């Protein structure tokens, strides 16, 4: 099995619910899915940081992959037009 942290949410769900997968792998997939779920405080932080931080910086701060940051931002309707990825300086 590839590392759970490298799987998509869909693949993690499939592994976590598959009866023919070793139980340890199912638990690992379920733990990874749970770790990717954003709590209310994380959503507040994402919205607060969105206009002034890079997607990678937000992901590092929240402890989630950049693609999860993008997915949550899209669900929240955050505007991509305000992104300044190329111009962000630390």
N, CA, C and O atoms as a GROMACS GRO file, in nm:
protein
  360
    1UNK      N    1   0.085  -0.119   0.000
    1UNK     CA    2   0.000   0.000   0.000
    1UNK      C    3   0.089   0.125   0.000
    1UNK      O    4   0.189   0.130   0.071
    2UNK      N    5   0.051   0.224  -0.081
    2UNK     CA    6   0.126   0.350  -0.079
    2UNK      C    7   0.094   0.422   0.052
    2UNK      O    8  -0.004   0.391   0.120
    3UNK      N    9   0.177   0.518   0.085
    3UNK     CA   10   0.158   0.592   0.208
    3UNK      C   11   0.021   0.660   0.210
    3UNK      O   12  -0.022   0.718   0.109
    4UNK      N   13  -0.047   0.654   0.324
    4UNK     CA   14  -0.180   0.714   0.336
    4UNK      C   15  -0.174   0.864   0.310
    4UNK      O   16  -0.269   0.922   0.257
    5UNK      N   17  -0.063   0.928   0.347
    5UNK     CA   18  -0.053   1.073   0.329
    5UNK      C   19  -0.044   1.112   0.182
    5UNK      O   20  -0.063   1.229   0.148
    6UNK      N   21  -0.016   1.016   0.094
    6UNK     CA   22  -0.006   1.043  -0.049
    6UNK      C   23  -0.135   1.011  -0.124
    6UNK      O   24  -0.145   1.038  -0.244
    7UNK      N   25  -0.234   0.954  -0.056
    7UNK     CA   26  -0.359   0.912  -0.121
    7UNK      C   27  -0.459   1.026  -0.127
    7UNK      O   28  -0.457   1.118  -0.046
    8UNK      N   29  -0.548   1.018  -0.226
    8UNK     CA   30  -0.660   1.112  -0.232
    8UNK      C   31  -0.762   1.073  -0.127
    8UNK      O   32  -0.759   0.961  -0.076
    9UNK      N   33  -0.852   1.164  -0.094
    9UNK     CA   34  -0.957   1.132   0.004
    9UNK      C   35  -1.042   1.014  -0.044
    9UNK      O   36  -1.080   0.928   0.035
   10UNK      N   37  -1.071   1.012  -0.172
   10UNK     CA   38  -1.153   0.904  -0.228
   10UNK      C   39  -1.084   0.769  -0.208
   10UNK      O   40  -1.147   0.672  -0.167
   11UNK      N   41  -0.955   0.764  -0.238
   11UNK     CA   42  -0.879   0.639  -0.223
   11UNK      C   43  -0.872   0.599  -0.076
   11UNK      O   44  -0.887   0.481  -0.043
   12UNK      N   45  -0.848   0.696   0.012
   12UNK     CA   46  -0.845   0.667   0.156
   12UNK      C   47  -0.978   0.607   0.201
   12UNK      O   48  -0.979   0.510   0.277
   13UNK      N   49  -1.089   0.664   0.156
   13UNK     CA   50  -1.220   0.613   0.193
   13UNK      C   51  -1.237   0.469   0.144
   13UNK      O   52  -1.287   0.384   0.216
   14UNK      N   53  -1.194   0.444   0.021
   14UNK     CA   54  -1.205   0.308  -0.035
   14UNK      C   55  -1.124   0.208   0.047
   14UNK      O   56  -1.172   0.098   0.074
   15UNK      N   57  -1.002   0.246   0.086
   15UNK     CA   58  -0.918   0.158   0.166
   15UNK      C   59  -0.980   0.138   0.305
   15UNK      O   60  -0.986   0.026   0.355
   16UNK      N   61  -1.026   0.246   0.366
   16UNK     CA   62  -1.082   0.239   0.502
   16UNK      C   63  -1.207   0.152   0.510
   16UNK      O   64  -1.235   0.094   0.614
   17UNK      N   65  -1.281   0.143   0.402
   17UNK     CA   66  -1.407   0.068   0.405
   17UNK      C   67  -1.399  -0.067   0.335
   17UNK      O   68  -1.497  -0.141   0.334
   18UNK      N   69  -1.285  -0.101   0.277
   18UNK     CA   70  -1.270  -0.228   0.205
   18UNK      C   71  -1.255  -0.344   0.303
   18UNK      O   72  -1.170  -0.341   0.392
   19UNK      N   73  -1.336  -0.445   0.286
   19UNK     CA   74  -1.331  -0.561   0.375
   19UNK      C   75  -1.211  -0.652   0.346
   19UNK      O   76  -1.170  -0.731   0.431
   20UNK      N   77  -1.155  -0.640   0.226
   20UNK     CA   78  -1.044  -0.728   0.189
   20UNK      C   79  -0.907  -0.666   0.214
   20UNK      O   80  -0.805  -0.721   0.172
   21UNK      N   81  -0.902  -0.552   0.283
   21UNK     CA   82  -0.775  -0.484   0.314
   21UNK      C   83  -0.738  -0.515   0.459
   21UNK      O   84  -0.825  -0.523   0.546
   22UNK      N   85  -0.609  -0.533   0.484
   22UNK     CA   86  -0.559  -0.562   0.618
   22UNK      C   87  -0.609  -0.454   0.715
   22UNK      O   88  -0.609  -0.335   0.682
   23UNK      N   89  -0.650  -0.495   0.834
   23UNK     CA   90  -0.710  -0.404   0.931
   23UNK      C   91  -0.619  -0.286   0.965
   23UNK      O   92  -0.668  -0.174   0.975
   24UNK      N   93  -0.488  -0.308   0.981
   24UNK     CA   94  -0.396  -0.198   1.011
   24UNK      C   95  -0.398  -0.092   0.902
   24UNK      O   96  -0.393   0.028   0.930
   25UNK      N   97  -0.405  -0.135   0.776
   25UNK     CA   98  -0.410  -0.041   0.664
   25UNK      C   99  -0.543   0.036   0.664
   25UNK      O  100  -0.547   0.154   0.632
   26UNK      N  101  -0.651  -0.033   0.700
   26UNK     CA  102  -0.782   0.035   0.708
   26UNK      C  103  -0.779   0.143   0.815
   26UNK      O  104  -0.828   0.254   0.794
   27UNK      N  105  -0.722   0.109   0.932
   27UNK     CA  106  -0.712   0.208   1.040
   27UNK      C  107  -0.624   0.326   1.000
   27UNK      O  108  -0.658   0.441   1.028
   28UNK      N  109  -0.512   0.298   0.933
   28UNK     CA  110  -0.424   0.407   0.889
   28UNK      C  111  -0.498   0.500   0.793
   28UNK      O  112  -0.486   0.622   0.804
   29UNK      N  113  -0.573   0.443   0.700
   29UNK     CA  114  -0.649   0.524   0.605
   29UNK      C  115  -0.755   0.607   0.679
   29UNK      O  116  -0.775   0.725   0.647
   30UNK      N  117  -0.823   0.546   0.776
   30UNK     CA  118  -0.925   0.619   0.852
   30UNK      C  119  -0.863   0.732   0.934
   30UNK      O  120  -0.920   0.840   0.942
   31UNK      N  121  -0.747   0.707   0.994
   31UNK     CA  122  -0.680   0.813   1.071
   31UNK      C  123  -0.638   0.928   0.981
   31UNK      O  124  -0.651   1.044   1.020
   32UNK      N  125  -0.589   0.898   0.862
   32UNK     CA  126  -0.549   1.002   0.768
   32UNK      C  127  -0.670   1.084   0.723
   32UNK      O  128  -0.662   1.207   0.714
   33UNK      N  129  -0.782   1.018   0.697
   33UNK     CA  130  -0.904   1.091   0.662
   33UNK      C  131  -0.945   1.184   0.774
   33UNK      O  132  -0.980   1.300   0.749
   34UNK      N  133  -0.940   1.136   0.896
   34UNK     CA  134  -0.978   1.219   1.010
   34UNK      C  135  -0.884   1.338   1.026
   34UNK      O  136  -0.928   1.448   1.060
   35UNK      N  137  -0.755   1.316   1.001
   35UNK     CA  138  -0.658   1.424   1.018
   35UNK      C  139  -0.677   1.533   0.913
   35UNK      O  140  -0.638   1.648   0.934
   36UNK      N  141  -0.737   1.498   0.801
   36UNK     CA  142  -0.759   1.596   0.695
   36UNK      C  143  -0.887   1.676   0.714
   36UNK      O  144  -0.907   1.778   0.647
   37UNK      N  145  -0.973   1.633   0.803
   37UNK     CA  146  -1.098   1.705   0.828
   37UNK      C  147  -1.064   1.833   0.904
   37UNK      O  148  -0.994   1.830   1.005
   38UNK      N  149  -1.114   1.943   0.855
   38UNK     CA  150  -1.085   2.072   0.918
   38UNK      C  151  -1.186   2.104   1.026
   38UNK      O  152  -1.307   2.096   1.004
   39UNK      N  153  -1.137   2.140   1.142
   39UNK     CA  154  -1.224   2.185   1.249
   39UNK      C  155  -1.260   2.331   1.228
   39UNK      O  156  -1.206   2.396   1.139
   40UNK      N  157  -1.351   2.382   1.309
   40UNK     CA  158  -1.398   2.520   1.296
   40UNK      C  159  -1.283   2.619   1.309
   40UNK      O  160  -1.277   2.717   1.235
   41UNK      N  161  -1.191   2.595   1.404
   41UNK     CA  162  -1.078   2.687   1.421
   41UNK      C  163  -0.988   2.688   1.299
   41UNK      O  164  -0.935   2.793   1.262
   42UNK      N  165  -0.970   2.572   1.237
   42UNK     CA  166  -0.886   2.565   1.117
   42UNK      C  167  -0.949   2.642   1.002
   42UNK      O  168  -0.879   2.707   0.925
   43UNK      N  169  -1.081   2.635   0.991
   43UNK     CA  170  -1.150   2.708   0.884
   43UNK      C  171  -1.135   2.858   0.906
   43UNK      O  172  -1.112   2.933   0.811
   44UNK      N  173  -1.148   2.901   1.030
   44UNK     CA  174  -1.128   3.044   1.062
   44UNK      C  175  -0.986   3.086   1.022
   44UNK      O  176  -0.968   3.191   0.961
   45UNK      N  177  -0.887   3.005   1.058
   45UNK     CA  178  -0.748   3.037   1.024
   45UNK      C  179  -0.728   3.041   0.873
   45UNK      O  180  -0.660   3.130   0.822
   46UNK      N  181  -0.787   2.946   0.801
   46UNK     CA  182  -0.774   2.944   0.655
   46UNK      C  183  -0.830   3.072   0.595
   46UNK      O  184  -0.765   3.135   0.512
   47UNK      N  185  -0.949   3.110   0.636
   47UNK     CA  186  -1.012   3.232   0.582
   47UNK      C  187  -0.929   3.355   0.617
   47UNK      O  188  -0.909   3.442   0.533
   48UNK      N  189  -0.881   3.362   0.740
   48UNK     CA  190  -0.800   3.476   0.786
   48UNK      C  191  -0.670   3.486   0.707
   48UNK      O  192  -0.627   3.595   0.670
   49UNK      N  193  -0.607   3.372   0.681
   49UNK     CA  194  -0.476   3.371   0.615
   49UNK      C  195  -0.486   3.381   0.463
   49UNK      O  196  -0.388   3.419   0.398
   50UNK      N  197  -0.601   3.348   0.406
   50UNK     CA  198  -0.616   3.335   0.260
   50UNK      C  199  -0.562   3.452   0.179
   50UNK      O  200  -0.487   3.428   0.084
   51UNK      N  201  -0.595   3.578   0.212
   51UNK     CA  202  -0.550   3.687   0.124
   51UNK      C  203  -0.401   3.717   0.131
   51UNK      O  204  -0.346   3.776   0.038
   52UNK      N  205  -0.334   3.679   0.238
   52UNK     CA  206  -0.196   3.726   0.258
   52UNK      C  207  -0.091   3.617   0.266
   52UNK      O  208   0.028   3.648   0.277
   53UNK      N  209  -0.130   3.490   0.261
   53UNK     CA  210  -0.033   3.381   0.273
   53UNK      C  211  -0.045   3.287   0.153
   53UNK      O  212  -0.150   3.277   0.091
   54UNK      N  213   0.064   3.220   0.122
   54UNK     CA  214   0.059   3.123   0.012
   54UNK      C  215  -0.019   3.000   0.057
   54UNK      O  216  -0.035   2.974   0.176
   55UNK      N  217  -0.066   2.926  -0.041
   55UNK     CA  218  -0.140   2.803  -0.012
   55UNK      C  219  -0.049   2.706   0.062
   55UNK      O  220  -0.093   2.638   0.155
   56UNK      N  221   0.077   2.700   0.023
   56UNK     CA  222   0.173   2.612   0.091
   56UNK      C  223   0.192   2.656   0.237
   56UNK      O  224   0.199   2.572   0.327
   57UNK      N  225   0.202   2.786   0.260
   57UNK     CA  226   0.218   2.837   0.398
   57UNK      C  227   0.096   2.803   0.483
   57UNK      O  228   0.108   2.764   0.599
   58UNK      N  229  -0.022   2.819   0.425
   58UNK     CA  230  -0.145   2.787   0.499
   58UNK      C  231  -0.148   2.638   0.532
   58UNK      O  232  -0.181   2.599   0.644
   59UNK      N  233  -0.112   2.556   0.434
   59UNK     CA  234  -0.108   2.411   0.457
   59UNK      C  235  -0.009   2.374   0.566
   59UNK      O  236  -0.039   2.291   0.652
   60UNK      N  237   0.109   2.435   0.563
   60UNK     CA  238   0.209   2.408   0.667
   60UNK      C  239   0.156   2.448   0.804
   60UNK      O  240   0.173   2.374   0.901
   61UNK      N  241   0.094   2.563   0.813
   61UNK     CA  242   0.042   2.613   0.940
   61UNK      C  243  -0.068   2.522   0.995
   61UNK      O  244  -0.073   2.494   1.115
   62UNK      N  245  -0.156   2.479   0.905
   62UNK     CA  246  -0.268   2.395   0.948
   62UNK      C  247  -0.233   2.247   0.955
   62UNK      O  248  -0.309   2.167   1.011
   63UNK      N  249  -0.117   2.210   0.900
   63UNK     CA  250  -0.076   2.070   0.901
   63UNK      C  251  -0.152   1.983   0.803
   63UNK      O  252  -0.178   1.866   0.829
   64UNK      N  253  -0.189   2.043   0.688
   64UNK     CA  254  -0.262   1.970   0.585
   64UNK      C  255  -0.195   1.993   0.450
   64UNK      O  256  -0.125   2.093   0.432
   65UNK      N  257  -0.215   1.903   0.354
   65UNK     CA  258  -0.155   1.920   0.221
   65UNK      C  259  -0.214   2.042   0.148
   65UNK      O  260  -0.330   2.077   0.170
   66UNK      N  261  -0.135   2.105   0.061
   66UNK     CA  262  -0.185   2.220  -0.016
   66UNK      C  263  -0.312   2.191  -0.095
   66UNK      O  264  -0.399   2.277  -0.106
   67UNK      N  265  -0.324   2.070  -0.149
   67UNK     CA  266  -0.445   2.038  -0.226
   67UNK      C  267  -0.569   2.038  -0.137
   67UNK      O  268  -0.679   2.067  -0.184
   68UNK      N  269  -0.553   2.005  -0.009
   68UNK     CA  270  -0.665   2.012   0.085
   68UNK      C  271  -0.702   2.157   0.113
   68UNK      O  272  -0.819   2.192   0.123
   69UNK      N  273  -0.599   2.243   0.124
   69UNK     CA  274  -0.625   2.387   0.141
   69UNK      C  275  -0.707   2.438   0.024
   69UNK      O  276  -0.807   2.507   0.043
   70UNK      N  277  -0.665   2.404  -0.098
   70UNK     CA  278  -0.738   2.449  -0.217
   70UNK      C  279  -0.880   2.396  -0.219
   70UNK      O  280  -0.973   2.470  -0.251
   71UNK      N  281  -0.897   2.270  -0.186
   71UNK     CA  282  -1.030   2.210  -0.186
   71UNK      C  283  -1.122   2.280  -0.086
   71UNK      O  284  -1.238   2.310  -0.118
   72UNK      N  285  -1.072   2.305   0.033
   72UNK     CA  286  -1.153   2.373   0.135
   72UNK      C  287  -1.182   2.518   0.093
   72UNK      O  288  -1.293   2.567   0.114
   73UNK      N  289  -1.083   2.585   0.035
   73UNK     CA  290  -1.103   2.722  -0.011
   73UNK      C  291  -1.212   2.728  -0.118
   73UNK      O  292  -1.295   2.818  -0.119
   74UNK      N  293  -1.211   2.630  -0.208
   74UNK     CA  294  -1.315   2.624  -0.312
   74UNK      C  295  -1.452   2.600  -0.250
   74UNK      O  296  -1.549   2.664  -0.290
   75UNK      N  297  -1.460   2.508  -0.152
   75UNK     CA  298  -1.588   2.481  -0.084
   75UNK      C  299  -1.641   2.607  -0.014
   75UNK      O  300  -1.761   2.631  -0.011
   76UNK      N  301  -1.549   2.686   0.040
   76UNK     CA  302  -1.588   2.808   0.111
   76UNK      C  303  -1.614   2.925   0.016
   76UNK      O  304  -1.663   3.030   0.059
   77UNK      N  305  -1.581   2.908  -0.111
   77UNK     CA  306  -1.603   3.014  -0.209
   77UNK      C  307  -1.502   3.127  -0.198
   77UNK      O  308  -1.531   3.240  -0.237
   78UNK      N  309  -1.383   3.097  -0.146
   78UNK     CA  310  -1.281   3.202  -0.135
   78UNK      C  311  -1.230   3.238  -0.274
   78UNK      O  312  -1.202   3.148  -0.354
   79UNK      N  313  -1.218   3.365  -0.303
   79UNK     CA  314  -1.180   3.408  -0.438
   79UNK      C  315  -1.033   3.381  -0.471
   79UNK      O  316  -0.944   3.419  -0.395
   80UNK      N  317  -1.011   3.315  -0.583
   80UNK     CA  318  -0.874   3.288  -0.628
   80UNK      C  319  -0.809   3.416  -0.681
   80UNK      O  320  -0.686   3.426  -0.684
   81UNK      N  321  -0.888   3.511  -0.723
   81UNK     CA  322  -0.836   3.634  -0.781
   81UNK      C  323  -0.750   3.716  -0.684
   81UNK      O  324  -0.668   3.797  -0.728
   82UNK      N  325  -0.769   3.696  -0.556
   82UNK     CA  326  -0.692   3.770  -0.456
   82UNK      C  327  -0.559   3.703  -0.423
   82UNK      O  328  -0.479   3.758  -0.347
   83UNK      N  329  -0.535   3.586  -0.478
   83UNK     CA  330  -0.413   3.510  -0.447
   83UNK      C  331  -0.290   3.582  -0.501
   83UNK      O  332  -0.291   3.631  -0.614
   84UNK      N  333  -0.187   3.587  -0.422
   84UNK     CA  334  -0.062   3.648  -0.465
   84UNK      C  335   0.052   3.550  -0.446
   84UNK      O  336   0.156   3.585  -0.390
   85UNK      N  337   0.034   3.428  -0.494
   85UNK     CA  338   0.131   3.320  -0.474
   85UNK      C  339   0.272   3.359  -0.520
   85UNK      O  340   0.370   3.338  -0.448
   86UNK      N  341   0.281   3.416  -0.638
   86UNK     CA  342   0.413   3.444  -0.694
   86UNK      C  343   0.482   3.563  -0.628
   86UNK      O  344   0.604   3.577  -0.635
   87UNK      N  345   0.403   3.649  -0.564
   87UNK     CA  346   0.460   3.771  -0.508
   87UNK      C  347   0.476   3.767  -0.357
   87UNK      O  348   0.521   3.865  -0.296
   88UNK      N  349   0.440   3.654  -0.295
   88UNK     CA  350   0.446   3.646  -0.148
   88UNK      C  351   0.590   3.638  -0.101
   88UNK      O  352   0.668   3.556  -0.150
   89UNK      N  353   0.626   3.719  -0.008
   89UNK     CA  354   0.760   3.714   0.051
   89UNK      C  355   0.747   3.679   0.199
   89UNK      O  356   0.654   3.724   0.266
   90UNK      N  357   0.839   3.601   0.248
   90UNK     CA  358   0.837   3.561   0.390
   90UNK      C  359   0.894   3.671   0.475
   90UNK      O  360   0.901   3.657   0.597
   0.00000   0.00000   0.00000
